[in-house]
Amino acid sequence: MATEDPLRYFLSLGGTTYPVKTIAGEEALSRTYRFEITLQLEPTDPLDPDALIFTEATLTLTRAADERRILGVVTEIKRAATRKGNAGTGKVTLVLEPRLATTRHRVDIRIFRDKSAPEIVAEVIGAHGVTVEPRLVGSYVKRPYCVQMRESDFDFASRLLEDEGIFYVVDDEGRMVLGDFTSAYVEGAGTLAFHHDSGLHENRDAVFEVGWAGRATPGKVSLRDFNPERPRLDMDVSAKGPTAWGPEWYDYPGEYELPAQGQAKANLRAAALACAKRRLAGRSTAGRMATGTIFSLVDAPSGVTDGAYVLTKIAHAWDRTASSFSIAFEALPADVVYRPLCETYVPTLPNPLTGFVTGPAGADIHTDAWGRVKVHFPWDRLQPKDDTCSHWIPVLQDNTGRSSAMPRTGWEVLCQFLEGDPDRPVILGRVFNAADPFLEELPIRKMRTSLHSLTSPRSTDKPSGYNMIRFDDLAGAQEIHVHAQKDQNIVVANNQDEKVGNVEQRTVKGNEAIRIGANETIHVTDDSASKVDGNLTVNIGGNRTATISASQTDTVHKDHTITIGGSHLRDTHTDDNVAVEQNMTELIAGHVFEQSGHTNAVTGGTTSTLVVGGSIVEIGKLNKAENTEKLRNEAVGGLAFSKADEKHTSRAEESRTTTVAGNYAVVSLKELLLAGLEELRIESTSTTLNAPEITLKVGDTEIHLKNGRIDMKAPSEITIDTQQANNLASTTSSQN
């Protein structure tokens, strides 16, 4: 541009270019420019204010053959009335802003999933026909869940960029240029010399007022957050502020997951404060100045260094009727990265909202390892109602120990927001609606309280099962009802005490097993009855003692088997009666010992058989009597031994027969008496009497045999009758 020509402003609108009468406005980094422009028009000029809203217009700054063109849209306009008869001229005042500013008029509620802040900004702003040009060096994490909540598209995009430390500039073509490093700056006004005497009357490009400006800022930025997945992780971070002696700026939550992320955020906050604390401020007549562009200052006054500076803010003020022009500007050294302050309002949700639990198709419960679920909010018009509609949302659990309950898909839940942040919902509880009514019929069952869960996965062809604990507090019908759809496990670490005031009834359709690690005591005040339709098996590892104060009756309709691994002792204080309608068999591998304080009687109605694999020893300290009304049969497979310390008498009222298959020996150490009161008869094929002396005596007749001699004595006669020869030979013979 020539340095000796005046600066002029023109506005091209609706195909016509109008000279600007006055202009006042401001442009800045991370802000949209706003120019209030006054035009002086003829009354017949066909400008319709209503038709011009959002119409594109171009503001041109010219000095000689050089110009700067700023493309924008009309956002406000008013036309002053003129006198009747169309005499005089009309004044039109309008506001020119970039198309980016129109995004302030669109307010929305929506969710963005798994996108970075630059990606979200490009989508939101690009929908308005504004080109977003990223000139970014850094990388930006994808936000799993980012909510635009009752805020304009412009405010939403602005706060995201501020949070990431990204600045933007609206260039003269209306593009939104994003930057996070000095490489995003462009050359602009070129070299400007400082001329102290330029004043307001100079029609050339120059800087005539310049110096450093500053303001109070914190001396330290501190942030803290909490990571529930790593609760012991130290999340405190801090960064030095631009004012060494300044106060601390502390915030919680810092909204980061790792200390390194928090440190980067603290550094960004400190850098933004530094940009606001100290800046170059001045005035100039250079119309080529534009925000985000670099100019070189030369011949700087004392206290200011020559060099390259990036313009961060420009204020325009011009009146065509005045004879001068100047703009106010602020700038930073060109090697400093501009960081915006976090000034855009962040919406909060102080009150809870309801949403619906979602998940993949067919899933009743959808959760992660931390018990978080997905929720679709009724205000969300974009996200599908599945497991992609939200990030994992924590669920408030009962504060009794480790209690937990997982919300099921389809449930309507009440959500609050941590710190009021729409990005951080937490589920407080469940609410019911007409499609998902209350469990109990209300208000009829209003006295019932229940803990109720549903079987998962749900059944599609029949009612789903459930587990439930229900409390019924109706007076006179109070009840606690427990329903386990399948298994129920109860673990008591120490004691359990149950008291039933009236009747207890248990029904077990399958098996029941009770295992007691120590002792069991059961006390029944009245009667106890047990009925087993099948078998009863009792296994006792130690001793068993049964004490019955009165009588005991055992009835076995079929067989009764008792197996005793050790000894069997039966102590009966009075009588002991065993009645067997048929047979009774006792098998004893060892000894049998029966002791009776008085009489021991064994009675067999038909037959009594005693079979012993070894020996039988019977000892009677006094008497032993055996009485058989009919036959007595005693069979001994080996030896039969009978011993009496004194006398042994055997008596049969009628006959007695002793049959021996082999030899039969009767031995008496002293006298052996065989007596037949009527007759004594010995029959044998061969009979041998072997003794030192034998005497046969019948009445007064005797036969005496001793030492080879036979003496016969008869009171009357001795007759020897033989059918054959009689050979009587002896050494000595005598007759009397």
C-alpha positions in Angstrom: 0.0 0.0 0.0 1.1 3.6 -0.6 2.1 5.4 2.5 0.7 8.8 1.7 -2.9 8.0 0.7 -5.9 8.1 3.0 -7.6 4.8 4.1 -11.2 4.2 3.0 -13.9 1.6 3.8 -16.4 0.3 1.4 -19.2 -2.3 1.7 -20.4 -4.4 -1.1 -23.9 -5.6 -0.5 -26.5 -7.0 -2.9 -24.4 -6.3 -6.0 -23.9 -2.6 -5.0 -20.8 -1.1 -3.3 -21.5 1.6 -0.8 -19.1 4.0 0.8 -18.9 3.5 4.6 -19.7 6.6 6.7 -18.5 5.2 10.0 -17.2 1.9 11.3 -16.5 0.6 14.7 -15.5 -3.0 15.5 -13.1 -5.5 16.8 -11.4 -8.7 15.7 -9.3 -11.0 17.8 -7.8 -14.5 18.0 -10.4 -17.1 19.1 -13.1 -14.5 18.6 -15.3 -13.6 15.6 -15.0 -10.1 14.4 -17.9 -7.7 14.6 -18.1 -4.4 12.7 -20.9 -1.9 13.2 -21.1 0.0 9.9 -23.1 3.1 9.0 -24.1 3.8 5.4 -25.6 7.0 4.0 -28.1 6.1 1.3 -30.6 7.8 -0.9 -34.3 7.3 0.1 -34.9 5.5 -3.2 -32.2 3.0 -2.6 -33.9 -0.5 -2.6 -32.4 -1.9 0.7 -34.9 -4.1 2.5 -33.6 -4.8 6.1 -35.5 -8.0 6.5 -34.2 -9.4 3.2 -30.6 -8.6 4.0 -30.3 -10.6 7.2 -27.7 -13.3 6.7 -26.9 -11.9 3.3 -23.2 -12.0 2.3 -21.4 -8.7 2.3 -17.7 -7.7 1.7 -16.0 -5.0 3.7 -13.0 -3.5 1.8 -10.2 -1.4 3.3 -8.4 0.5 0.5 -5.4 2.7 0.5 -4.5 3.7 -3.1 -4.2 0.5 -5.2 -3.9 -1.9 -2.1 -6.9 -3.3 -0.4 -8.0 -5.8 2.3 -11.3 -7.6 1.7 -13.2 -9.1 4.6 -16.0 -11.5 3.7 -18.9 -11.7 6.1 -22.7 -11.7 6.5 -25.2 -9.2 7.8 -26.5 -10.2 11.2 -28.2 -6.9 12.2 -29.6 -4.0 10.2 -31.8 -1.0 10.8 -32.8 1.9 8.4 -33.7 5.3 9.7 -36.9 6.8 8.4 -36.8 9.9 6.1 -39.1 12.8 5.6 -42.2 12.5 3.5 -41.7 13.2 -0.1 -38.4 11.3 -0.1 -36.4 14.4 0.5 -32.9 14.0 2.0 -30.9 10.8 2.6 -31.4 7.8 4.7 -29.0 6.2 7.2 -28.6 2.5 7.4 -26.7 0.9 10.3 -25.8 -2.8 10.0 -23.6 -5.3 11.7 -21.1 -7.4 9.7 -19.8 -10.7 11.2 -18.2 -13.8 9.7 -20.5 -16.7 8.8 -19.0 -18.4 11.7 -21.0 -16.0 14.0 -24.2 -17.4 12.7 -23.5 -20.6 14.5 -24.5 -18.8 17.7 -28.1 -19.0 16.5 -28.3 -22.8 16.4 -28.7 -24.4 19.8 -28.8 -28.2 20.2 -28.6 -31.1 22.6 -26.6 -34.0 21.2 -23.8 -36.5 21.9 -20.5 -37.0 20.0 -18.8 -40.4 20.5 -15.2 -41.2 20.1 -14.1 -38.1 18.3 -11.4 -35.6 19.1 -12.1 -31.9 19.7 -10.9 -30.8 16.3 -13.0 -33.5 14.6 -16.1 -32.4 16.6 -15.5 -28.7 15.7 -15.1 -29.5 12.1 -18.3 -31.4 12.0 -20.3 -28.8 14.0 -19.0 -25.7 12.2 -18.8 -27.3 8.8 -22.5 -28.0 8.9 -23.1 -24.2 8.6 -21.1 -24.0 5.4 -18.0 -22.7 7.1 -14.7 -24.2 6.1 -12.6 -25.4 9.0 -8.9 -25.5 8.2 -6.7 -27.3 10.8 -3.1 -26.1 11.0 -2.4 -28.3 14.0 0.9 -29.9 15.1 -0.3 -31.7 18.3 -2.3 -34.9 18.5 -5.6 -34.9 20.4 -7.3 -37.8 22.1 -10.7 -39.0 21.1 -13.4 -38.1 23.6 -15.5 -41.2 24.3 -18.5 -39.1 25.3 -18.9 -35.4 24.6 -22.3 -33.6 25.1 -23.5 -30.4 23.6 -26.1 -29.3 26.1 -28.5 -26.5 25.4 -25.7 -24.4 24.0 -25.1 -22.8 20.6 -22.8 -24.6 18.1 -20.4 -21.6 18.4 -20.2 -21.8 22.2 -19.8 -25.6 22.1 -17.0 -25.4 19.6 -15.3 -22.5 21.4 -15.2 -24.3 24.8 -13.8 -27.5 23.2 -11.0 -25.5 21.6 -10.3 -23.5 24.7 -10.0 -26.8 26.7 -7.5 -28.2 24.3 -5.5 -24.9 24.1 -6.3 -24.5 20.4 -6.7 -21.0 19.0 -8.6 -20.0 15.9 -8.6 -17.1 13.5 -11.3 -16.1 11.0 -9.4 -15.2 7.8 -10.6 -12.7 5.3 -12.2 -15.5 3.3 -14.4 -16.4 6.2 -12.5 -19.7 7.0 -12.0 -20.9 10.5 -8.3 -21.6 10.8 -7.3 -23.8 13.8 -3.8 -23.5 15.3 -1.7 -24.8 18.2 1.7 -23.6 17.1 3.4 -20.6 15.5 3.3 -22.4 12.2 -0.4 -21.4 12.0 0.6 -17.6 11.8 0.8 -16.0 8.4 2.6 -12.9 7.1 0.4 -9.8 7.0 1.2 -6.2 7.4 4.8 -6.5 6.5 7.3 -4.1 8.1 5.9 -1.2 10.1 8.1 1.6 11.4 7.5 3.5 14.6 6.8 7.2 14.0 6.1 9.1 17.2 4.9 12.1 15.2 2.5 10.2 13.0 -0.5 11.3 15.1 -4.0 11.0 13.7 -3.2 13.0 10.6 -0.8 10.7 8.9 -2.1 9.0 5.8 0.5 6.3 5.7 1.1 2.9 7.3 3.0 3.3 10.5 2.9 2.6 14.2 2.7 5.7 16.3 2.0 4.4 19.7 3.4 1.2 21.2 4.3 -0.3 24.6 3.8 -3.3 26.9 0.5 -3.9 28.7 -0.1 -6.3 31.5 -2.6 -7.4 34.1 -2.6 -9.4 37.4 -2.5 -13.2 36.9 -2.1 -16.2 39.2 1.4 -17.5 40.0 0.6 -21.1 40.0 -1.9 -23.5 38.3 -2.8 -26.6 40.3 -5.2 -29.4 39.2 -6.3 -32.6 40.8 -8.5 -35.5 39.6 -9.4 -39.0 40.6 -9.0 -42.2 38.5 -11.5 -44.9 39.7 -9.6 -47.6 37.8 -6.4 -46.6 39.6 -7.6 -45.0 42.9 -4.1 -44.9 44.5 -2.6 -43.0 41.6 -1.3 -39.5 42.6 -3.2 -37.2 40.2 -1.9 -33.8 41.6 -0.2 -31.6 38.9 0.9 -28.0 38.9 2.6 -25.5 36.6 4.2 -22.1 37.3 2.1 -19.1 36.4 3.3 -16.0 34.7 3.4 -14.0 38.0 6.0 -15.5 40.3 4.4 -14.0 43.4 0.8 -14.4 42.3 -1.8 -16.5 44.0 -2.6 -20.2 43.2 -5.3 -21.1 40.7 -6.7 -24.5 41.7 -9.4 -26.6 40.2 -11.0 -30.0 40.7 -11.8 -32.1 38.8 -9.2 -31.4 36.2 -10.9 -33.8 33.8 -7.9 -36.0 32.9 -7.2 -39.7 33.4 -3.4 -39.8 33.9 -1.0 -37.4 35.5 0.8 -36.7 32.2 -2.5 -35.6 30.7 -3.1 -33.4 33.7 0.4 -31.9 33.5 -0.2 -31.0 29.9 -3.5 -29.3 30.8 -1.9 -27.4 33.6 0.8 -26.2 31.3 -1.8 -25.0 28.8 -3.7 -23.1 31.5 -0.4 -21.4 32.6 0.5 -20.5 29.0 -3.0 -18.9 28.5 -2.5 -16.8 31.6 0.9 -15.8 30.3 -0.6 -14.6 27.0 -3.1 -12.5 28.9 -0.6 -11.1 31.4 1.9 -9.4 29.1 1.2 -8.2 25.6 2.3 -5.5 23.2 -0.3 -2.8 22.8 -0.3 0.2 20.4 -2.0 2.2 17.7 -1.4 2.2 14.0 -2.6 3.6 10.7 -1.9 0.4 8.8 -5.0 -1.0 7.3 -3.2 -4.2 6.4 -3.2 -5.3 10.0 -5.3 -8.5 10.6 -5.4 -10.9 13.5 -3.3 -14.0 13.3 -0.8 -12.3 10.9 2.7 -11.3 11.6 4.2 -7.8 11.2 7.8 -6.6 11.8 8.3 -3.6 14.0 11.3 -1.4 13.4 12.6 1.7 15.0 10.8 0.7 18.2 10.9 3.2 21.1 12.7 2.6 24.3 11.3 -0.5 26.2 10.1 -2.2 23.1 12.2 -4.5 21.0 12.3 -4.5 17.2 11.1 -7.8 15.8 8.3 -9.9 14.6 4.9 -9.8 16.4 1.7 -11.7 15.8 -1.5 -9.6 16.1 -4.0 -11.0 18.6 -6.5 -8.2 18.7 -7.5 -5.2 16.6 -10.0 -2.5 17.3 -11.3 -0.4 14.3 -12.7 3.1 14.7 -13.2 5.3 11.6 -15.3 8.2 10.6 -15.4 9.4 7.0 -16.0 13.0 8.1 -12.9 13.0 10.3 -9.6 13.7 8.8 -7.7 10.9 10.5 -7.7 7.1 11.0 -6.2 4.7 13.5 -6.6 1.2 14.9 -5.7 -0.1 18.3 -3.9 -3.4 18.4 -2.5 -6.0 20.7 0.3 -8.5 19.8 2.6 -11.1 21.1 6.2 -12.0 20.0 5.8 -14.2 16.9 7.7 -17.0 18.6 5.1 -17.3 21.4 2.2 -19.8 20.8 -1.1 -18.1 21.6 -3.3 -20.0 24.0 -6.9 -18.9 24.7 -8.3 -18.6 28.2 -11.1 -20.9 29.2 -13.8 -18.2 29.2 -16.7 -19.8 27.3 -19.5 -20.8 29.6 -19.6 -24.6 30.2 -23.2 -25.7 30.7 -24.2 -27.6 33.8 -27.1 -29.9 34.7 -27.9 -29.2 38.3 -31.0 -31.4 38.2 -31.2 -35.1 37.3 -32.5 -36.5 34.0 -34.0 -39.8 33.1 -32.7 -42.2 30.5 -33.1 -45.8 29.3 -30.5 -48.5 29.8 -29.4 -50.0 26.5 -27.2 -52.7 25.2 -26.5 -54.9 22.2 -29.5 -56.6 20.5 -30.9 -59.4 22.7 -28.8 -58.5 25.8 -30.7 -58.2 29.1 -27.7 -57.0 30.9 -24.8 -55.1 29.4 -22.0 -54.0 31.7 -18.2 -53.7 32.0 -15.9 -54.8 34.8 -16.8 -51.8 36.9 -20.5 -52.3 36.8 -21.1 -49.5 34.4 -23.9 -49.5 31.8 -24.9 -47.7 28.6 -27.8 -45.2 28.7 -29.8 -43.5 25.9 -31.4 -40.2 26.9 -34.8 -39.3 25.5 -33.5 -35.9 24.2 -30.8 -37.7 22.1 -32.1 -37.5 18.5 -28.9 -38.9 16.8 -27.5 -41.9 18.7 -29.0 -45.4 18.1 -30.6 -47.1 21.0 -27.9 -49.7 21.5 -24.6 -50.2 23.1 -23.0 -47.4 21.1 -25.2 -44.6 22.3 -23.1 -43.6 25.3 -19.9 -44.3 27.1 -19.8 -46.5 30.2 -21.9 -44.8 32.9 -21.3 -45.7 36.6 -24.2 -46.9 38.7 -24.8 -45.8 42.3 -24.9 -48.9 44.4 -26.3 -49.5 47.9 -23.7 -48.4 50.5 -24.0 -51.6 52.6 -20.7 -53.4 52.0 -20.3 -54.8 48.5 -24.0 -54.7 47.5 -24.6 -54.5 43.8 -27.4 -54.6 41.3 -27.1 -54.3 37.6 -29.7 -52.2 35.7 -31.4 -54.2 32.9 -31.8 -53.0 29.4 -35.0 -51.1 28.9 -35.1 -49.8 32.5 -35.8 -46.1 32.9 -33.1 -44.8 35.3 -32.6 -41.4 37.0 -29.2 -39.9 36.2 -27.4 -37.1 38.0 -24.2 -35.5 36.6 -20.9 -35.2 38.5 -20.1 -31.5 39.0 -23.1 -30.9 36.8 -21.0 -31.9 33.8 -23.2 -33.4 31.0 -20.2 -35.5 30.0 -20.2 -37.3 33.4 -23.6 -38.9 34.2 -24.0 -41.3 37.0 -27.1 -43.5 37.6 -28.9 -42.8 40.9 -31.7 -45.4 40.6 -34.6 -46.8 38.7 -38.0 -45.2 37.9 -41.1 -46.8 36.5 -43.4 -45.9 33.7 -46.5 -47.2 32.0 -44.5 -49.5 29.8 -42.5 -50.7 32.7 -44.9 -50.6 35.7 -44.3 -51.0 39.4 -43.9 -54.5 40.6 -46.8 -54.4 43.0 -50.4 -53.3 42.2 -50.6 -49.8 43.7 -52.0 -48.4 45.8 -53.5 -51.7 46.9 -50.1 -53.2 47.7 -48.6 -50.0 49.0 -47.4 -51.7 52.2 -45.1 -54.1 50.3 -41.4 -53.5 50.0 -39.4 -55.9 47.8 -35.9 -56.6 46.4 -36.6 -58.1 43.0 -34.3 -59.3 40.2 -35.0 -60.9 36.8 -33.6 -64.0 35.2 -31.2 -63.3 32.3 -31.4 -63.9 29.5 -35.1 -63.4 29.4 -37.4 -66.0 28.0 -39.2 -65.2 24.8 -41.9 -67.8 25.0 -42.8 -67.8 28.7 -42.6 -65.5 31.8 -39.0 -65.0 33.0 -38.0 -66.2 36.4 -36.9 -64.0 39.2 -35.3 -63.9 42.6 -37.1 -61.8 45.3 -37.2 -60.8 48.9 -40.5 -59.2 49.8 -41.6 -57.5 53.0 -45.4 -57.2 53.6 -46.2 -54.8 56.4 -49.9 -55.1 56.3 -51.1 -55.2 60.0 -52.1 -58.7 61.0 -50.6 -60.2 57.8 -47.0 -59.2 58.1 -44.8 -61.5 56.0 -41.2 -61.8 54.7 -41.3 -63.8 51.4 -38.1 -65.2 49.8 -38.2 -66.6 46.3 -35.1 -68.2 44.7 -35.7 -69.1 41.1 -33.1 -71.9 41.2 -30.5 -72.2 44.0 -30.2 -70.5 47.3 -27.0 -70.4 49.3 -26.7 -69.0 52.8 -23.4 -68.6 54.5 -23.2 -67.6 58.2 -19.6 -67.0 59.3 -20.4 -67.4 63.0 -23.7 -68.0 64.9 -27.2 -68.3 63.5 -30.2 -68.1 65.7 -33.7 -68.8 64.3 -36.9 -68.6 66.5 -40.3 -69.6 65.1 -43.2 -68.6 67.3 -45.6 -71.1 65.9 -45.3 -73.6 63.1 -42.4 -74.2 60.7 -42.9 -76.2 57.6 -40.2 -77.2 55.1 -40.8 -79.0 51.8 -37.9 -80.3 49.9 -38.8 -81.9 46.5 -35.3 -83.3 45.9 -32.4 -84.2 48.2 -31.5 -82.5 51.4 -28.0 -82.7 52.9 -27.0 -81.3 56.3 -23.4 -81.2 57.4 -22.5 -80.1 60.9 -18.9 -79.6 61.7 -19.2 -80.0 65.5 -22.2 -81.0 67.7 -25.9 -80.9 67.1 -28.6 -80.6 69.8 -32.3 -80.9 69.0 -34.8 -80.4 71.8 -38.4 -81.2 71.1 -40.8 -80.2 73.9 -43.6 -82.4 72.8 -43.7 -85.2 70.2 -41.3 -85.7 67.3 -42.4 -87.7 64.2 -40.3 -88.6 61.2 -41.5 -90.5 58.1 -39.3 -91.8 55.4 -41.1 -93.3 52.4 -37.9 -94.8 51.0 -34.7 -95.9 52.8 -33.0 -94.3 55.8 -29.2 -94.5 56.2 -27.5 -93.2 59.3 -23.6 -93.1 59.3 -22.1 -92.3 62.7 -18.3 -91.9 62.8 -18.1 -92.1 66.6 -20.4 -93.2 69.4 -24.1 -93.1 69.5 -26.1 -92.7 72.7 -29.9 -92.8 72.9 -31.6 -92.1 76.2 -35.3 -92.7 76.4 -37.1 -91.7 79.6 -40.1 -93.9 78.9 -40.7 -96.7 76.4 -39.3 -97.4 72.9 -41.1 -99.3 70.2 -39.4 -100.2 66.9 -41.6 -101.7 64.2 -39.9 -103.2 61.1 -42.4 -104.6 58.6 -39.7 -106.5 56.6 -36.1 -107.3 57.4 -33.9 -105.8 60.1 -30.2 -106.0 59.9 -27.8 -104.8 62.5 -24.0 -104.8 61.8 -21.7 -104.0 64.7 -18.0 -103.6 64.0 -17.0 -103.8 67.6 -18.7 -105.0 70.8 -22.5 -105.1 71.4 -23.6 -104.5 75.0 -27.3 -104.6 75.9 -28.3 -103.7 79.4 -31.9 -104.2 80.3 -33.0 -103.3 83.9 -36.1 -105.5 83.8 -37.3 -108.0 81.2 -35.9 -108.4 77.7 -38.2 -110.2 75.3 -37.5 -111.1 71.7 -40.4 -112.4 69.7 -39.7 -113.9 66.3 -42.7 -115.2 64.4 -40.5 -117.3 62.0 -36.8 -118.1 62.1 -34.1 -116.4 64.1 -30.4 -116.9 63.1 -27.4 -115.6 65.1 -24.0 -115.8 63.4 -21.1 -115.1 65.7 -17.6 -115.2 64.4 -16.1 -115.1 67.9 -17.3 -115.9 71.4 -20.9 -115.6 72.7 -21.2 -114.7 76.3 -24.6 -114.6 78.0 -24.9 -113.7 81.7 -28.1 -114.0 83.6 -28.5 -112.8 87.2 -31.2 -115.3 87.8 -32.7 -117.7 85.3 -31.8 -118.0 81.6 -34.4 -119.8 79.5 -34.4 -120.5 75.8 -37.7 -121.8 74.4 -38.2 -123.0 70.8 -41.8 -123.5 69.8 -40.8 -126.0 67.2 -37.1 -126.4 66.8 -34.1 -124.7 68.4 -30.8 -125.0 66.5 -27.5 -123.7 67.7 -24.7 -123.7 65.1 -21.2 -122.7 66.2 -18.2 -122.7 63.8 -15.8 -123.4 66.7 -16.4 -124.4 70.3 -19.3 -124.0 72.6 -18.6 -123.5 76.2 -21.5 -123.4 78.7 -20.7 -122.6 82.3 -23.4 -122.6 85.0 -22.0 -121.4 88.3 -25.0 -123.1 90.0 -27.4 -125.3 88.1 -28.2 -125.7 84.5 -31.5 -127.3 83.3 -32.5 -128.4 79.8 -36.1 -129.4 79.3 -37.4 -130.7 76.0 -41.0 -131.7 75.9 -40.4 -133.9 72.8 -37.3 -134.8 71.0 -33.8 -133.4 71.6 -31.3 -133.9 68.8 -27.7 -132.9 69.4 -25.2 -133.2 66.5 -21.5 -132.5 67.0 -19.3 -132.4 63.9 -16.1 -133.0 66.0 -15.7 -133.8 69.6 -18.4 -133.4 72.2 -17.1 -132.6 75.7 -19.2 -132.4 78.8 -17.7 -131.7 82.2 -19.1 -131.5 85.7 -17.0 -130.6 88.7 -19.2 -132.7 90.9 -22.0 -135.0 89.5 -23.3 -135.2 86.0 -26.8 -136.7 85.8 -28.8 -137.3 82.6 -32.4 -138.5 82.9 -35.0 -139.4 80.3 -38.6 -140.0 81.5 -39.0 -142.7 78.9 -36.3 -143.9 76.5 -32.9 -142.5 75.7 -30.8 -143.6 72.8 -27.2 -142.7 72.1 -25.9 -143.6 68.7 -22.2 -143.2 67.8 -21.1 -143.7 64.3 -17.6 -144.7 65.4 -16.2 -145.7 68.8 -18.0 -145.0 72.0 -16.0 -144.8 75.1 -17.2 -144.2 78.6 -14.4 -143.6 81.1 -14.7 -143.2 84.8 -11.7 -142.4 86.9 -13.4 -144.2 89.8 -16.7 -146.1 89.7 -18.8 -146.6 86.6 -22.4 -147.5 87.2 -24.8 -148.8 84.5 -28.2 -149.4 86.1 -31.5 -150.6 84.5 -34.3 -150.8 87.1 -36.0 -153.4 84.9 -33.5 -154.6 82.4 -29.9 -153.8 81.2 -29.1 -155.0 77.8 -25.9 -154.7 75.8 -26.0 -155.7 72.2 -23.0 -155.8 70.0 -21.3 -157.9 67.4 -18.3 -158.1 69.6 -18.2 -156.9 73.2 -15.0 -156.6 75.1 -14.7 -155.8 78.8 -11.1 -154.9 79.7 -10.4 -154.4 83.4 -8.1 -155.9 86.1 -11.1 -157.3 87.8 -14.7 -157.8 86.7 -17.6 -159.0 88.8 -21.1 -159.9 87.3 -23.7 -160.2 90.0 -27.3 -161.1 89.6 -29.2 -161.6 92.8 -27.1 -164.1 94.9 -25.3 -165.3 91.8 -21.8 -163.9 91.0 -19.2 -164.3 88.3 -15.9 -162.8 89.3 -13.0 -162.5 86.8 -9.5 -161.5 88.1 -5.9 -162.4 87.4 -6.9 -165.2 84.9 -9.3 -166.8 87.3 -13.1 -167.1 87.0 -15.1 -167.6 90.1 -18.8 -168.5 89.7 -21.1 -168.7 92.7 -24.7 -169.8 92.6 -26.9 -170.8 95.5 -28.4 -173.8 93.7 -26.8 -174.9 90.4 -24.6 -173.8 87.5 -25.6 -175.0 84.0 -23.3 -174.7 80.9 -25.2 -175.5 77.7 -23.5 -175.7 74.4 -24.8 -176.9 71.0 -21.4 -178.1 69.9 -18.3 -179.4 71.6 -17.5 -178.2 75.1 -13.8 -177.7 75.8 -13.2 -176.8 79.3 -9.5 -176.6 80.0 -7.7 -174.9 82.8 -4.7 -175.3 84.9 -6.6 -175.4 88.0 -10.3 -176.2 88.5 -12.3 -176.5 91.7 -15.9 -177.1 92.6 -17.7 -176.8 95.9 
